[in-house]
Amino acid sequence: MSAPSVGRLIVVTNQRPFPTFHGANADAGRLILALRSAGWKMRLVSWRDGITEDSGLAIINSTVERYVEEPMFAVRPKMEWRTPAFAQARAIADERRDEIVAEASRFAPDLVLSIGLYGASLGVHIARSLGVPHVYRSQAIEHEYHAQLFDLERQRIPRSAVGRALRLVHDESRQRAIARVEESVLGSSKVVLEISAEDAQIRRSRCGLRIEHLPPCAPEVEDPVTGDRPIDVLYLGNLFMENNRVGLIWFLDEVFPILRLAQPHMKVIVAGKSFDRSFEQWIAKTGVLVLPNVPDAHRLFRSAKIAVNPIFSGNGTNVKTIDSLWFGCGLVTTAVGVQGYDFEYGLNLRVAHTPVEFAYAVLDRLARWPSCSPQAQHNRLLRYSIAAQGNRVSQIFSMLGSARPAAI
C-alpha cells in the first residue's frame, strides 16, 4: 500500500540538529521543522559530540515525540582506511542497536529518514529491521567533497616529498572508505533527497536510483527583513572548515584592502563557529571585527546590508547563501557559493571571482543599497520556506510504498 501523505517517521541525524551552528546541522533542523509543519509525527535519533549545546533541547522536545541521543565513540574505533572516522564515531554496540530497533518498532513508522551520511547506517538498519522504506537526505556527494578538503589540507601543511606522498596515499584510502559507506547507503535507499540541483543530475547519470532535488529550507523566523542594518559587510561561516578558511583568507588578504581603501570606515564583521584562537587573532589583525561562536546568527544577517561568501571549493550547497538572501542581504559570492540552487532573477546577488571584481561588486551593492528591497527579495524565495518544503517532501513520501505490515 502507499505511504500516507503524512504519517510517522524515524529521523536519524549525524548530530543534534538544534541549535543550528553550521550548514549540515541547519539543513537537518529545518527539514525536521518542515516535516512537523506538514503534520508528520517523528522520533529522532542523533549523536552528541564535544560541542553539543543543551540549548537546543527545548525545540527538539516540542518538535518530536521522543528524542534518543547516543554518545560518539561509544565503540572502539577501527582502522580509518576501512571505515571513515566520521562513521566510526557513530558506531553503536549491537545490544544498544537492538534496543533502538525495538523501540522504533513500537512507534510503527511508515518511513525512516536519514539526514546526512555518517549516521545513515543506523537508519538503514532500522528500516531493514522493520521492513519499511529508507530515505536518504544527501547533503553532498561526500567522497568528492572530502577529496577537495583533503587536497586543501595537503596544500596548507608543509611536508617533505615523502611526507606528501604518504599523506596522499592516506587521503585516497579515506576517500575510498567514504565512497564505500556512501554507496551502501544509496543502494539501501528507496529515494535520495539531494540538496543540490547539480548533484542530483550527477547522481541520476551514475545510478538507477530515484533522485529528487530538495533544496535546503530557509530559516523559520518572524520578520526576517525588518530593522536597521548597521553592518556594511558580513562574513558568517564555520571558521574550522578548510574551504571556508581558504576563501576567507583570500577575501581578507586580497579583497578587504581594496574595500578599506575605498571606504575606510566600512563596518566589516567576520563571525562563525571557531575552535582556533590563533586564527581568530589573525583575522582580527586584518582590521575586521571577529565574533566567534555567536549565539544568534540570524540577528547578524538581519543587521547586515551585504553578505559575502568567498568560497572556491566544495559541492552540495551553501546554506549561508539562502540565509543571507532570505534575510534581505545583498550577496556577493563566487559561482561555488550559488551552486546547487536554481534561483530566479530579481535577487540582490552578484557573482565574482577576482579580488577587483569581488571588491567592486561589494562597493556597487553598498552604493545601490537597497537596490532590491529586502521584503521583495524575501517574497521571491518563499518556495524555500519551511511550509513549502514540508509540502514538497510530503508529496515525495506519499509516492513511496511502505512494506510495513498492517497491525493485527
C-alpha positions as CSV (number, residue, x, y, z in Angstrom):
1,M,0.0,0.0,0.0
2,S,1.1,3.6,-0.4
3,A,2.5,5.6,2.5
4,P,0.1,8.3,3.7
5,S,0.6,11.9,2.8
6,V,1.6,12.4,6.4
7,G,2.3,9.7,9.0
8,R,5.1,8.5,11.3
9,L,8.8,8.9,10.8
10,I,12.0,7.8,12.5
11,V,14.6,10.5,11.7
12,V,18.3,9.9,12.1
13,T,20.7,12.8,12.0
14,N,24.5,13.0,12.3
15,Q,24.3,15.1,15.4
16,R,21.8,17.1,17.5
17,P,20.1,19.3,15.0
18,F,19.4,22.2,17.3
19,P,20.8,24.8,17.9
20,T,22.0,25.1,14.3
21,F,25.6,26.2,14.0
22,H,26.7,25.0,10.6
23,G,25.2,24.2,7.2
24,A,24.6,20.5,7.6
25,N,23.3,20.9,11.1
26,A,20.9,23.7,9.9
27,D,19.7,21.7,7.0
28,A,18.8,18.8,9.3
29,G,17.0,21.0,11.8
30,R,15.0,22.9,9.2
31,L,14.0,19.8,7.4
32,I,12.6,18.4,10.7
33,L,10.7,21.6,11.2
34,A,9.3,21.3,7.7
35,L,8.1,17.8,8.3
36,R,6.5,18.9,11.6
37,S,4.7,21.8,9.7
38,A,3.3,19.2,7.3
39,G,1.9,17.1,10.1
40,W,4.4,14.3,10.4
41,K,4.9,12.6,13.8
42,M,8.6,11.9,14.4
43,R,11.1,10.2,16.7
44,L,14.6,11.5,16.4
45,V,17.9,9.6,16.9
46,S,21.2,11.6,16.8
47,W,24.7,11.7,18.4
48,R,26.2,14.1,20.9
49,D,29.7,15.5,20.3
50,G,32.0,17.7,22.4
51,I,30.5,20.9,21.2
52,T,26.8,20.0,21.5
53,E,24.8,22.7,23.4
54,D,21.8,21.8,25.6
55,S,20.0,25.0,24.5
56,G,18.5,23.0,21.6
57,L,16.7,20.5,23.7
58,A,13.6,22.7,24.2
59,I,12.8,22.9,20.5
60,I,13.6,19.2,19.9
61,N,11.2,18.2,22.7
62,S,8.5,20.4,21.3
63,T,9.0,19.1,17.7
64,V,9.4,15.3,18.0
65,E,7.6,12.8,20.2
66,R,10.8,11.2,21.5
67,Y,14.4,12.0,21.3
68,V,17.2,9.4,21.6
69,E,20.8,10.7,21.8
70,E,23.8,8.5,21.6
71,P,27.4,9.3,22.6
72,M,30.0,9.5,19.9
73,F,32.9,6.9,20.0
74,A,30.9,4.5,22.1
75,V,32.5,1.7,20.2
76,R,36.3,1.3,19.9
77,P,37.4,2.7,16.5
78,K,38.8,0.5,13.7
79,M,41.3,1.4,11.1
80,E,40.2,4.5,9.2
81,W,41.2,3.2,5.8
82,R,38.4,0.7,6.1
83,T,35.7,2.8,7.7
84,P,35.8,6.6,7.8
85,A,36.3,8.2,11.2
86,F,33.1,10.1,10.9
87,A,31.1,6.9,10.6
88,Q,33.2,5.1,13.3
89,A,32.4,7.9,15.8
90,R,28.7,6.9,15.4
91,A,29.0,3.2,15.6
92,I,26.7,1.6,18.1
93,A,27.1,-1.7,20.0
94,D,24.9,-4.5,18.8
95,E,22.9,-4.7,22.1
96,R,22.1,-1.0,22.1
97,R,21.2,-1.1,18.4
98,D,18.7,-3.8,19.1
99,E,17.1,-1.7,21.8
100,I,16.8,1.2,19.4
101,V,15.1,-1.0,16.8
102,A,12.7,-2.5,19.4
103,E,11.6,1.0,20.4
104,A,11.3,2.1,16.8
105,S,9.1,-1.0,16.2
106,R,6.7,0.1,18.9
107,F,6.4,3.5,17.2
108,A,5.4,1.7,14.0
109,P,7.0,4.2,11.5
110,D,6.0,4.5,7.8
111,L,9.5,5.5,6.8
112,V,13.0,6.0,8.1
113,L,14.7,9.2,7.1
114,S,18.5,9.6,7.5
115,I,19.7,13.2,7.2
116,G,23.5,13.2,6.4
117,L,25.7,10.3,5.6
118,Y,27.5,9.3,8.8
119,G,24.6,8.2,10.9
120,A,22.7,6.8,8.0
121,S,24.0,3.2,8.5
122,L,21.8,3.1,11.6
123,G,18.9,4.5,9.7
124,V,19.3,1.8,7.0
125,H,19.5,-0.9,9.7
126,I,16.3,0.3,11.4
127,A,14.4,0.4,8.1
128,R,15.6,-3.1,7.1
129,S,14.7,-4.5,10.5
130,L,11.2,-3.0,10.4
131,G,10.6,-3.7,6.7
132,V,9.9,0.0,5.8
133,P,11.4,2.2,3.2
134,H,14.6,4.1,3.9
135,V,15.1,7.7,2.6
136,Y,18.5,9.3,2.5
137,R,18.9,13.1,2.6
138,S,22.2,13.7,0.9
139,Q,23.9,17.0,1.7
140,A,26.7,16.5,-0.8
141,I,28.5,13.8,-2.9
142,E,30.5,13.1,0.2
143,H,33.5,11.3,-1.2
144,E,34.1,14.1,-3.8
145,Y,33.6,16.8,-1.2
146,H,36.1,15.3,1.2
147,A,38.6,14.8,-1.6
148,Q,38.6,18.5,-2.1
149,L,39.1,19.2,1.6
150,F,41.9,16.6,1.8
151,D,43.6,18.4,-1.1
152,L,43.3,21.8,0.5
153,E,44.8,20.4,3.8
154,R,47.7,18.9,1.9
155,Q,48.5,22.2,0.3
156,R,48.4,24.1,3.6
157,I,50.6,21.7,5.7
158,P,54.3,21.8,4.6
159,R,55.8,18.4,4.2
160,S,58.7,16.6,2.6
161,A,58.2,14.8,-0.7
162,V,57.9,11.5,1.1
163,G,55.5,13.0,3.6
164,R,53.3,14.4,0.9
165,A,53.3,11.1,-0.9
166,L,52.3,9.2,2.3
167,R,49.6,11.8,3.1
168,L,48.2,11.4,-0.5
169,V,48.0,7.6,-0.1
170,H,46.3,8.1,3.3
171,D,43.8,10.6,1.9
172,E,43.0,8.4,-1.0
173,S,42.3,5.5,1.3
174,R,40.0,7.7,3.4
175,Q,38.2,8.8,0.3
176,R,37.6,5.2,-0.8
177,A,36.3,4.4,2.6
178,I,33.8,7.3,2.5
179,A,32.7,6.2,-1.0
180,R,32.0,2.7,0.2
181,V,29.8,3.9,3.0
182,E,28.0,6.3,0.6
183,E,27.4,3.6,-2.0
184,S,26.0,1.3,0.7
185,V,23.6,3.9,2.0
186,L,22.5,5.0,-1.5
187,G,21.9,1.4,-2.6
188,S,19.7,0.8,0.5
189,S,17.5,3.8,0.0
190,K,14.1,4.0,-1.7
191,V,14.7,7.6,-2.7
192,V,17.6,10.1,-2.3
193,L,16.7,13.7,-1.5
194,E,19.6,15.6,-3.0
195,I,20.3,19.0,-1.6
196,S,21.9,20.3,-4.8
197,A,20.4,20.5,-8.3
198,E,23.8,19.8,-9.9
199,D,24.5,16.9,-7.6
200,A,21.0,15.5,-8.4
201,Q,21.9,15.5,-12.1
202,I,25.2,13.8,-11.4
203,R,23.6,11.1,-9.2
204,R,21.0,10.4,-11.9
205,S,23.7,9.9,-14.5
206,R,25.6,7.5,-12.4
207,C,23.0,5.1,-11.0
208,G,19.5,3.9,-11.4
209,L,18.2,5.2,-8.1
210,R,15.3,7.6,-7.7
211,I,16.8,11.0,-7.0
212,E,14.8,14.0,-6.0
213,H,16.1,17.6,-5.7
214,L,15.2,19.1,-2.4
215,P,17.0,22.3,-1.7
216,P,17.7,23.5,1.8
217,C,14.9,25.2,3.8
218,A,15.2,28.8,4.7
219,P,15.1,29.6,8.5
220,E,11.9,29.6,10.5
221,V,11.8,33.2,11.8
222,E,9.4,36.1,12.2
223,D,10.0,39.4,10.4
224,P,13.4,38.4,8.9
225,V,13.9,41.6,6.9
226,T,12.8,44.4,9.2
227,G,15.0,46.7,11.3
228,D,18.2,48.8,10.8
229,R,21.3,47.4,9.2
230,P,24.4,48.9,10.8
231,I,26.8,46.2,9.4
232,D,28.1,47.0,6.0
233,V,29.7,43.7,5.2
234,L,29.2,40.3,6.9
235,Y,31.0,37.0,6.6
236,L,29.4,34.2,8.5
237,G,30.5,30.6,8.3
238,N,32.4,27.8,10.0
239,L,35.9,29.0,10.7
240,F,37.1,25.5,11.1
241,M,36.2,24.2,7.6
242,E,39.2,24.2,5.3
243,N,37.4,25.5,2.2
244,N,35.9,28.3,4.3
245,R,39.3,29.3,5.8
246,V,40.9,29.4,2.3
247,G,38.2,31.6,0.9
248,L,38.2,33.9,4.0
249,I,42.0,34.3,3.9
250,W,41.7,35.3,0.2
251,F,39.0,37.8,1.0
252,L,40.9,39.4,3.9
253,D,44.3,39.4,2.0
254,E,43.1,40.4,-1.5
255,V,39.7,42.0,-1.3
256,F,39.4,43.7,2.0
257,P,42.4,46.1,1.4
258,I,40.6,47.4,-1.7
259,L,37.4,47.9,0.3
260,R,39.2,49.7,3.1
261,L,40.9,52.0,0.6
262,A,37.6,52.9,-0.9
263,Q,35.7,53.2,2.3
264,P,38.0,53.5,5.4
265,H,35.1,53.5,7.9
266,M,33.3,50.5,6.5
267,K,32.0,48.1,9.2
268,V,33.0,44.6,8.4
269,I,32.3,41.6,10.7
270,V,33.6,38.0,10.5
271,A,31.6,35.6,12.6
272,G,31.2,31.8,12.9
273,K,31.9,28.7,14.8
274,S,35.6,28.5,15.8
275,F,38.0,26.4,17.8
276,D,41.2,28.1,16.7
277,R,42.1,31.1,18.8
278,S,45.2,31.8,16.7
279,F,43.1,32.0,13.5
280,E,40.7,34.4,15.2
281,Q,43.6,36.6,16.2
282,W,45.0,36.6,12.7
283,I,41.6,37.7,11.4
284,A,41.3,40.5,13.9
285,K,44.8,41.8,12.9
286,T,43.4,42.5,9.4
287,G,41.2,45.2,10.8
288,V,37.8,43.5,10.9
289,L,35.6,42.7,13.9
290,V,35.7,39.0,14.8
291,L,32.7,37.4,16.6
292,P,33.4,33.7,17.2
293,N,30.7,31.3,18.3
294,V,27.8,33.8,18.1
295,P,24.6,32.5,19.7
296,D,22.3,34.1,17.2
297,A,23.5,34.1,13.5
298,H,20.1,35.3,12.4
299,R,20.5,38.6,14.2
300,L,23.7,39.3,12.3
301,F,22.0,38.6,8.9
302,R,19.1,40.9,9.9
303,S,21.7,43.6,10.7
304,A,23.8,43.4,7.5
305,K,23.5,45.2,4.2
306,I,25.9,42.9,2.3
307,A,26.9,39.3,3.0
308,V,30.0,37.8,1.3
309,N,30.7,34.2,0.6
310,P,34.2,33.8,-0.9
311,I,34.4,30.1,-1.4
312,F,36.2,28.3,-4.2
313,S,35.7,24.6,-3.5
314,G,33.0,22.2,-2.3
315,N,29.9,20.6,-3.6
316,G,26.3,20.4,-2.3
317,T,25.0,23.8,-1.5
318,N,26.0,26.6,0.9
319,V,23.2,27.1,3.4
320,K,24.6,30.5,4.2
321,T,23.6,31.6,0.7
322,I,19.9,31.1,1.2
323,D,20.1,32.5,4.7
324,S,21.7,35.8,3.6
325,L,19.2,36.3,0.8
326,W,16.2,35.2,2.9
327,F,17.1,37.9,5.5
328,G,17.3,40.6,2.8
329,C,21.0,41.0,2.5
330,G,22.7,41.7,-0.8
331,L,25.1,38.8,-1.5
332,V,28.4,38.8,-3.3
333,T,29.8,35.3,-3.8
334,T,31.7,33.0,-6.2
335,A,30.0,30.5,-8.5
336,V,30.6,27.8,-5.9
337,G,28.6,29.8,-3.4
338,V,25.4,29.6,-5.6
339,Q,25.9,26.1,-7.0
340,G,23.1,23.7,-6.2
341,Y,20.4,26.4,-6.4
342,D,18.1,27.4,-9.2
343,F,17.4,30.9,-8.2
344,E,15.1,33.1,-10.3
345,Y,16.0,36.6,-11.4
346,G,15.5,39.7,-9.4
347,L,17.7,38.9,-6.3
348,N,20.3,41.2,-4.9
349,L,23.0,38.8,-5.9
350,R,26.4,39.2,-7.7
351,V,28.9,36.5,-8.6
352,A,32.6,37.5,-8.8
353,H,35.9,35.7,-8.7
354,T,38.9,38.0,-8.9
355,P,39.8,40.4,-6.0
356,V,39.0,43.5,-8.0
357,E,35.7,42.1,-9.3
358,F,34.7,41.0,-5.8
359,A,35.5,44.3,-4.2
360,Y,33.7,46.3,-7.0
361,A,30.6,44.1,-6.6
362,V,30.6,44.8,-2.8
363,L,31.0,48.5,-3.3
364,D,28.4,48.6,-6.0
365,R,25.9,46.7,-3.9
366,L,26.5,49.1,-1.0
367,A,26.2,52.2,-3.2
368,R,22.9,50.9,-4.5
369,W,21.6,49.7,-1.2
370,P,18.8,48.6,-1.2
371,S,18.7,48.0,-5.0
372,C,16.2,45.2,-4.4
373,S,14.0,45.8,-1.3
374,P,14.7,43.1,1.4
375,Q,10.9,42.3,1.5
376,A,10.7,41.9,-2.3
377,Q,13.7,39.6,-2.2
378,H,12.2,37.6,0.7
379,N,9.0,37.2,-1.3
380,R,10.8,35.7,-4.3
381,L,12.2,33.0,-2.1
382,L,9.0,31.7,-0.5
383,R,9.4,28.3,-2.2
384,Y,12.3,27.7,0.2
385,S,10.2,28.3,3.3
386,I,9.6,25.7,6.0
387,A,6.0,25.3,5.0
388,A,6.6,25.0,1.2
389,Q,9.4,22.4,1.8
390,G,7.2,20.4,4.2
391,N,4.6,20.1,1.5
392,R,7.2,19.2,-1.1
393,V,8.8,16.4,0.9
394,S,5.4,15.0,1.9
395,Q,4.5,14.7,-1.8
396,I,7.7,12.7,-2.3
397,F,7.0,10.5,0.6
398,S,3.4,9.9,-0.5
399,M,4.6,8.2,-3.6
400,L,6.7,5.6,-1.7
401,G,5.3,2.2,-0.9
402,S,5.6,1.1,2.7
403,A,6.3,-2.5,3.3
404,R,5.4,-2.4,7.0
405,P,2.7,-5.0,7.6
406,A,-0.6,-3.7,9.0
407,A,-1.2,-4.2,12.7
408,I,-3.3,-7.2,13.5
